[in-house]
Amino acid sequence: MADNQLYQFLLEWAGDNAWIVQVFIVVLLVLLFNLALRLVLKRLQRKLEDTDNPWDDAVIGALQQPLNLLVWIVGIAFAADIVGAETDASIFSAVGPVRDVGVITTITWFLLRLTTRLQGNILERSRDKETPLDPTTVDAIGKLVRASILITAGLVMLQTLGFSISGVLAFGGIGGIAIGFAAKDLLANFFGGLMIYLDRPFAVGDWIKSPDREIEGTVEDIGWRLTRIRTFDKRPIYVPNGVFSTIAVVNPSRMSHRRIHETIGIRYDDIDKMQAIVEDVKAMLEQHPEIDTSQTLMVNFNTFSASSIDFFVYTFTGTTVWTRYHEIKQDVLLRISEIISRHGAEIAFPTSTVHLPQAGTPLLAATAPAGQGMEQA
């Protein structure tokens, strides 16, 4: 008897509140579908990670979170439509536009994630090739694609909400003139960044310096407005991109060789050994494994200095690595020192010679100017 009464109660309650059951079923189905979808995508991603194609795992990785959000948006919107049809509340009339905006936002999120993942995959795979892609160029293309996605999504969203795109574009054309005058520095920096991407005077990771400004360090990031440079004492410098259109930039990272240019002096007493020393130093450099003999190589007696006779060394190393260059330069200088010592000569240093008078010579006569010594004596 009690069971029949409970059954009748449930039938009557469901008849008046059927929409609650429907909403519950929709939410439950969304939960189950999301769980199944997540498991399938994760298993598929593990299988595609080992492939050489940069697209497949990028698409699956970028799709997971936006697709889960899209399922929730569609499911909640469907449930809200059920509730709105039952209650006739005016607030539920906004479900359609909100759903459309949510779908556009989800698709935009997916495309942005896909662009970022593709950029990383392409750069990672190009490192193993003989001619890897330029990271600065890839980053510039990625930023342009992301900007295009955001602009397109904004226009589609405005059209979905009932705004006229042609009116928006016309307003943008008229207002762009006023904005251009007000934000000329911002635009200068933007086009300065664009010129950096097109001309590529430097890239991320390059060591650059400017003789016109106190700018020297390693490029860490090239943005649309600022370029971040890390100095050698680890301080960051944020340089507006417009500055690079008005200053000269030296890029030592792209040098082909490093130069050794040193002047070495020996004593005047060793002038008869200069020719042999110069010849031996030049022969040593020509046989040195780290010296590029295809470049200019000169070792010559150069000048009579105040305290020495000097010869100079002018040559280039094959490496451009800063630390390795100094190791090579140290080895070259030590070998030069050994050559000078082997010839019985010495490296000169500033000296003064004092000539003392002979025994029995009056001191005043020895030191007096010519023609005045006897008279003073």
C-alpha positions in Angstrom: 0.0 0.0 0.0 2.8 2.4 0.9 4.7 1.5 -2.2 1.8 2.3 -4.4 1.3 5.7 -2.7 5.0 6.5 -3.2 4.8 5.5 -6.9 1.8 7.7 -7.4 3.5 10.6 -5.7 6.6 10.3 -8.0 4.3 10.2 -11.0 2.5 13.3 -10.0 5.7 15.1 -9.0 7.4 14.2 -12.3 4.4 15.4 -14.2 4.6 18.9 -12.7 8.4 19.0 -12.5 9.5 17.1 -15.6 11.8 20.0 -16.6 13.9 19.3 -13.5 14.4 15.7 -14.5 15.3 16.9 -18.0 17.9 19.4 -16.7 19.4 16.7 -14.4 19.7 14.3 -17.4 21.4 17.0 -19.5 23.9 17.8 -16.8 24.6 14.1 -16.1 25.1 13.5 -19.8 27.5 16.4 -20.1 29.6 15.1 -17.2 29.7 11.6 -18.7 30.5 12.9 -22.2 33.3 15.1 -20.8 34.8 12.2 -18.9 34.8 10.0 -21.9 36.1 12.7 -24.1 39.0 13.5 -21.8 40.1 9.8 -21.6 39.9 9.4 -25.4 41.9 12.6 -26.0 44.6 11.7 -23.5 45.1 8.2 -25.0 45.2 9.7 -28.5 47.8 12.3 -27.4 50.1 9.6 -26.0 50.0 7.8 -29.3 50.7 10.9 -31.4 53.6 12.3 -29.3 56.1 10.0 -31.0 55.2 11.0 -34.6 57.3 13.4 -36.6 54.2 15.4 -37.8 54.1 18.7 -35.7 50.3 19.1 -36.4 48.7 16.0 -34.9 49.9 16.2 -31.3 49.6 20.1 -31.4 45.9 19.8 -32.5 45.1 17.2 -29.8 47.0 19.1 -27.1 45.3 22.4 -28.0 41.9 20.8 -28.3 41.5 19.2 -24.8 40.5 22.1 -22.6 38.6 24.2 -25.2 36.6 21.1 -26.3 35.7 20.4 -22.6 34.6 24.0 -22.2 32.6 23.9 -25.4 30.7 20.8 -24.2 29.8 22.5 -21.0 28.7 25.7 -22.8 26.4 23.8 -25.2 25.1 21.6 -22.4 24.4 24.4 -19.9 22.8 26.5 -22.7 20.5 23.5 -23.6 19.5 23.1 -19.9 18.9 26.9 -19.6 16.6 26.7 -22.7 14.6 24.0 -20.9 14.4 26.1 -17.7 13.4 29.2 -19.7 10.7 27.4 -21.6 9.2 26.2 -18.3 9.5 29.4 -16.3 9.1 32.1 -19.0 11.7 34.3 -17.2 13.0 37.1 -19.4 16.6 36.6 -18.3 16.7 33.3 -20.2 16.2 35.2 -23.5 19.9 36.0 -23.3 20.9 32.4 -23.4 21.3 32.3 -27.2 23.7 35.3 -27.6 25.7 34.2 -24.5 26.0 30.7 -26.0 27.1 32.1 -29.4 29.7 34.3 -27.7 30.9 31.3 -25.6 31.3 29.2 -28.7 33.3 31.9 -30.6 35.5 32.4 -27.5 36.1 28.6 -27.2 37.1 28.4 -30.9 39.4 31.4 -30.5 41.0 29.9 -27.5 41.6 26.6 -29.4 43.2 28.5 -32.4 45.5 30.5 -30.1 46.6 27.4 -28.2 47.1 25.6 -31.6 49.3 28.4 -32.9 51.5 28.5 -29.8 51.9 24.7 -29.7 52.7 24.6 -33.5 55.3 27.3 -33.0 57.0 25.4 -30.2 56.9 22.1 -32.2 58.3 23.6 -35.4 61.2 25.2 -33.5 62.0 22.1 -31.6 62.0 19.9 -34.7 64.1 22.4 -36.7 66.9 22.3 -34.1 68.0 18.9 -35.3 68.2 20.0 -39.0 71.3 21.3 -40.7 69.7 24.7 -41.3 67.4 25.4 -38.3 64.7 28.0 -38.6 65.2 31.5 -37.2 63.4 31.7 -33.9 62.8 35.4 -34.3 61.0 34.8 -37.7 58.9 32.0 -36.3 58.0 34.1 -33.3 57.0 37.0 -35.6 54.8 34.8 -37.7 53.2 33.4 -34.6 52.4 36.8 -33.2 50.9 37.9 -36.5 48.7 34.8 -36.7 47.5 35.3 -33.1 46.7 39.0 -33.7 44.7 38.0 -36.8 42.8 35.4 -34.9 41.9 37.9 -32.1 40.8 40.6 -34.6 38.7 38.2 -36.6 37.1 36.7 -33.5 36.2 40.2 -32.3 34.6 41.2 -35.5 32.6 37.9 -35.7 31.5 38.4 -32.1 30.3 41.9 -32.8 28.4 40.6 -35.8 26.8 37.9 -33.7 25.7 40.4 -31.1 23.9 42.5 -33.8 26.5 45.2 -34.5 27.3 46.2 -38.1 30.8 45.3 -39.0 30.9 47.8 -41.8 30.0 50.6 -39.3 32.7 49.4 -36.9 35.3 49.4 -39.7 34.2 52.9 -40.9 34.5 54.2 -37.4 37.9 52.5 -37.1 39.1 54.2 -40.2 38.1 57.7 -39.0 39.2 57.2 -35.4 42.5 55.7 -36.6 43.7 59.1 -37.7 43.1 60.6 -34.3 44.5 57.6 -32.5 47.6 57.7 -34.8 48.4 61.3 -33.7 47.8 60.5 -30.0 49.8 57.3 -30.1 52.5 58.1 -32.5 55.2 56.8 -30.1 53.3 53.5 -29.7 53.0 53.1 -33.5 56.7 54.0 -33.9 57.6 51.2 -31.5 55.2 48.8 -33.3 56.6 49.5 -36.7 60.1 49.4 -35.2 59.4 45.9 -34.0 58.0 45.0 -37.4 61.2 46.2 -39.0 63.3 44.1 -36.6 61.3 41.1 -37.6 61.7 41.9 -41.3 65.3 43.1 -41.4 66.5 40.8 -38.6 69.6 42.8 -37.5 69.5 40.7 -34.4 67.6 37.7 -33.0 66.8 36.3 -29.6 70.0 35.1 -28.0 72.3 37.5 -29.9 74.9 39.7 -28.1 74.4 43.3 -29.4 75.7 46.7 -28.4 75.2 50.2 -29.7 78.0 52.8 -30.0 75.4 55.5 -29.9 73.7 54.5 -26.6 74.9 52.6 -23.5 73.2 49.4 -24.7 75.1 46.1 -24.5 73.9 42.6 -23.6 72.1 39.5 -24.8 68.7 39.8 -26.4 66.1 37.9 -24.4 62.8 38.9 -26.0 61.6 41.0 -29.0 58.1 42.3 -28.4 55.9 44.5 -30.5 56.7 47.5 -28.3 59.8 46.7 -26.3 62.9 44.6 -26.7 64.4 43.1 -23.5 68.2 43.0 -23.3 70.1 41.3 -20.4 73.4 43.1 -19.7 76.5 41.1 -18.7 75.9 42.1 -15.0 72.5 40.5 -15.3 70.4 43.7 -15.3 67.5 43.9 -17.8 67.3 46.8 -20.2 63.9 47.5 -21.8 64.5 49.4 -25.1 61.5 50.8 -27.1 61.7 49.3 -30.6 61.5 52.8 -32.2 64.9 53.5 -30.8 66.5 50.9 -33.1 65.5 52.9 -36.2 67.7 55.9 -35.1 70.8 54.2 -33.7 73.6 51.9 -35.0 73.6 48.4 -33.7 76.7 46.2 -33.6 76.0 42.4 -33.5 79.2 40.6 -32.4 77.3 37.3 -32.3 77.4 37.2 -36.1 81.2 37.8 -36.4 83.0 35.2 -38.5 86.3 35.4 -36.5 87.9 37.0 -33.5 91.0 39.1 -33.9 94.2 39.0 -31.9 96.0 42.4 -32.2 98.9 42.9 -29.7 102.0 45.0 -29.6 105.0 43.5 -27.9 108.2 45.4 -27.0 111.7 44.0 -26.4 114.9 45.8 -25.2 117.0 48.0 -27.4 119.9 45.7 -26.5 118.1 42.9 -28.4 117.6 44.7 -31.7 119.9 42.3 -33.5 117.5 39.5 -32.5 114.3 41.2 -33.7 114.4 39.7 -37.2 114.7 36.1 -35.9 112.0 36.6 -33.3 109.5 38.1 -35.8 110.1 35.2 -38.2 109.7 32.5 -35.5 106.5 34.1 -34.2 105.0 34.2 -37.6 105.9 30.6 -38.3 104.3 29.6 -34.9 101.1 31.4 -35.8 101.0 29.7 -39.3 101.3 26.3 -37.6 98.9 27.0 -34.7 95.8 24.8 -35.1 93.4 27.5 -33.7 94.6 30.3 -36.1 92.8 30.8 -39.4 95.6 31.3 -41.8 93.2 32.2 -44.6 92.7 35.5 -42.9 95.2 38.4 -42.6 98.2 37.3 -40.6 101.0 39.9 -40.0 104.0 39.9 -37.6 106.3 42.9 -38.2 108.7 45.2 -36.5 106.7 48.3 -35.9 108.3 51.2 -34.1 111.0 52.5 -31.9 109.3 53.4 -28.6 110.7 55.3 -25.6 111.8 52.2 -23.7 111.5 49.4 -26.2 111.5 48.3 -29.8 108.1 47.0 -30.7 106.6 44.4 -33.1 103.0 43.7 -33.6 100.9 40.6 -34.0 97.7 40.7 -36.2 95.8 37.5 -36.8 92.4 35.9 -36.4 91.2 32.8 -34.5 88.8 30.3 -36.1 86.4 30.4 -33.1 84.0 33.2 -32.2 83.3 31.8 -28.7 84.4 34.4 -26.2 85.8 32.0 -23.6 87.6 29.8 -26.1 89.0 32.9 -27.8 90.7 34.0 -24.6 92.2 30.6 -24.1 93.7 30.7 -27.6 95.0 34.2 -27.1 96.6 33.2 -23.8 98.3 30.3 -25.5 99.6 32.5 -28.3 101.0 35.1 -25.9 102.8 32.5 -23.9 104.3 30.9 -27.0 105.6 34.4 -28.0 107.2 34.8 -24.6 108.9 31.5 -25.0 110.2 32.4 -28.5 111.7 35.7 -27.1 113.3 33.9 -24.2 114.7 31.2 -26.5 116.5 33.9 -28.5 118.1 35.3 -25.3 116.0 38.5 -25.5 113.8 40.0 -22.9 110.4 41.7 -23.0 111.0 45.4 -22.3 109.4 47.5 -19.6 109.7 51.3 -18.9 113.3 52.1 -17.6 115.6 55.1 -17.0 119.3 55.1 -17.6 121.5 57.3 -15.3 125.1 58.1 -16.7 127.5 58.8 -13.8 130.7 60.9 -14.3 134.1 59.2 -14.4 136.3 59.1 -11.3 138.2 62.4 -10.8 135.9 64.5 -12.9 134.5 67.5 -11.0 130.7 67.1 -10.5 129.9 70.6 -11.7 132.0 70.2 -14.8 130.3 66.9 -15.6 126.8 68.3 -15.2 127.2 71.9 -16.5 125.9 72.7 -20.0 128.3 72.8 -22.9 130.5 75.9 -22.9 129.7 76.8 -19.3 131.5 74.1 -17.3 135.0 75.7 -17.0 133.6 79.1 -16.4 131.5 77.9 -13.4 134.4 75.8 -12.2 
